[in-house]
Amino acid sequence: MKVGAVTGPTPGMPWRQHGSLRATIPDTVEALRAFAIVAAGHCTGWRGITALTNVFGDGKVVPLSVGKRFSF
């Protein structure tokens, strides 16, 4: 079975709350490369969302919020 999505805190998150976790941002971003969509919520923080968007662009990084629906 192919994994289409992963939800919840991704390893290295929440980047916005723990300064020591900021060093994990590049590795976490790289680990998410295999996914077609990266849905980033508030726990990702602005540093994480910026890093994700810089690497993947707006077409792959989408905001995640309550009630958001995805179809695969």
C-alpha positions as CSV (number, residue, x, y, z in Angstrom):
1,M,0.0,0.0,0.0
2,K,1.3,3.5,-0.9
3,V,1.0,6.1,1.8
4,G,-0.9,9.2,0.5
5,A,-0.6,11.4,3.5
6,V,0.6,11.7,7.1
7,T,-1.1,14.0,9.6
8,G,-0.2,15.2,13.0
9,P,3.1,16.6,14.2
10,T,5.9,15.6,11.8
11,P,9.3,14.7,13.3
12,G,11.0,18.0,14.2
13,M,7.7,19.9,14.8
14,P,6.6,22.1,16.5
15,W,9.4,24.2,15.3
16,R,7.8,27.4,16.5
17,Q,7.9,26.3,20.2
18,H,11.3,24.8,20.7
19,G,14.4,26.6,19.4
20,S,16.5,23.5,19.7
21,L,14.3,21.8,17.1
22,R,15.1,24.4,14.5
23,A,18.2,22.4,13.5
24,T,15.9,19.6,12.4
25,I,14.0,21.7,9.8
26,P,16.2,20.8,6.8
27,D,16.1,17.0,7.5
28,T,12.3,17.1,8.1
29,V,11.7,19.1,4.9
30,E,13.8,16.5,3.0
31,A,11.8,13.6,4.5
32,L,8.6,15.2,3.2
33,R,9.9,15.3,-0.4
34,A,8.2,12.0,-1.3
35,F,4.7,13.4,-0.6
36,A,2.6,15.1,-3.3
37,I,1.1,17.5,-0.8
38,V,2.5,18.9,2.4
39,A,-0.3,20.3,4.6
40,A,1.2,22.6,7.2
41,G,-0.8,23.7,10.2
42,H,-0.2,26.2,13.0
43,C,2.2,23.9,14.9
44,T,4.6,24.0,12.0
45,G,5.3,27.7,12.7
46,W,6.5,30.4,10.4
47,R,10.0,29.0,10.2
48,G,8.8,25.6,9.1
49,I,6.2,26.9,6.7
50,T,8.8,29.2,5.1
51,A,11.3,26.4,4.8
52,L,8.7,24.1,3.2
53,T,7.5,26.8,0.8
54,N,11.0,27.7,-0.2
55,V,11.8,24.1,-1.1
56,F,8.4,22.9,-2.5
57,G,6.6,26.1,-3.5
58,D,3.0,27.1,-3.1
59,G,1.7,24.3,-5.3
60,K,2.8,21.5,-2.9
61,V,2.5,23.3,0.5
62,V,-1.1,23.9,1.5
63,P,-2.6,25.3,4.7
64,L,-4.1,22.8,7.1
65,S,-7.0,23.8,9.3
66,V,-10.0,22.3,11.0
67,G,-12.5,21.0,8.4
68,K,-9.9,20.8,5.6
69,R,-10.6,17.9,3.1
70,F,-8.3,16.1,0.8
71,S,-9.1,13.7,-1.9
72,F,-6.6,11.2,-3.3
